[in-house]
Amino acid sequence: MVVMNESNVNLIFTFANGDTTQVPAWQSRLYCRHDGNSDVKWAQQTVLVASGAPVSQVIVETFAQHEEIIEGYPAPLVRQTNVGNMVTTVGGGSSFVQNDSNAAGTSIVESTVLGDSGSAVSLTNDGVLTIGTAAHPGHVSLDHAKITSDGSGNLTIQELIAVAAGLGLSVTGSISTDGGKITSDGAGALTVLDLITTILKINPAVTTLVGGTNGTADCLQPLQGTVKLVIILCNQFRTGGADQDYTLPVAFTTKGFYWTGNVDTGHFVNGGAGQNVDQATAFGTLTNQGNFTTGSFGDITHPFDTIRFNSGAGSNHNGMLVVLGV
């Protein structure tokens, strides 16, 4: 008796004498019996989880003792492939890839070169595309090679080069480049952070002079670029038996203009040598002298790197000194 199980069901056959045998799904088997005319019972044992079976039937063929059976048994009947464990795959078809409703950062495409420690190609479902590693930097070519990279960080945009060469560069909307240090707002305002920070030193360090007799003087230089600004705030400041110096973080290289409130007498120093000032002593009159004094203004027409308060102040001072120059 030949049984051909053309189904995805594993069967159990029970013969008249109580013998049992299994007939696996998608197999044919030969059974030699001498029971004569007797009943054979069958039952389902298990059902393989599969879909799209081409057929579901069981064929039983019996042979007389003198008939020749030429096939070999048992024999598989390859009709359907079954996967024993669930496999999670990206949806799609033969011409597209689809990945929906997954958490941000889910990998869509990934490729690692033999011997590399990281992915040379990576694409995630939140739109992050990474190409290249240190060993295999990769390069890109877009728009019929009009936009290319060389794998070393250099980007070539042919149309941009052509427009720039014709002095007709046009950008619509805002731009950001060099790590966000150069930006525009789309309305004509250009921000260059390095240029600003070169000219302006926001929140500069404060140097505090402790008066030889009393109080303190807070000294800071908020502008340290081409244009320079120094502010000294006296807090009941009074020198003692020695001069007290504020060494500028960045020296004035040409000249400056100063205003003084209630401050101690002092002078400007360059390389250890005192520099004269042209101080206003009357309306329209400037007097060249060695010191600046309280409640005055004037020019310092020489480079200087230090502001010095003279020793032996006769009283406490609670005013401000401002110097602006280059």
Secondary structure as UniProt FT lines:
FT   STRAND          2..6
FT   STRAND          9..14
FT   TURN            16..17
FT   STRAND          20..23
FT   TURN            25..26
FT   STRAND          27..30
FT   STRAND          41..47
FT   STRAND          57..61
FT   TURN            65..66
FT   STRAND          75..76
FT   STRAND          91..93
FT   TURN            94..95
FT   STRAND          96..98
FT   TURN            104..105
FT   STRAND          107..111
FT   TURN            114..115
FT   STRAND          121..124
FT   TURN            125..126
FT   STRAND          129..131
FT   STRAND          141..142
FT   TURN            143..146
FT   STRAND          147..149
FT   STRAND          155..157
FT   HELIX           158..165
FT   TURN            166..167
FT   STRAND          176..177
FT   TURN            178..181
FT   STRAND          182..184
FT   STRAND          190..192
FT   HELIX           193..199
FT   STRAND          206..210
FT   STRAND          214..224
FT   STRAND          228..238
FT   STRAND          244..252
FT   STRAND          256..260
FT   STRAND          266..270
FT   TURN            271..272
FT   STRAND          273..275
FT   STRAND          277..282
FT   TURN            283..284
FT   STRAND          285..289
FT   TURN            294..295
FT   STRAND          297..300
FT   STRAND          304..309
FT   STRAND          320..325
//
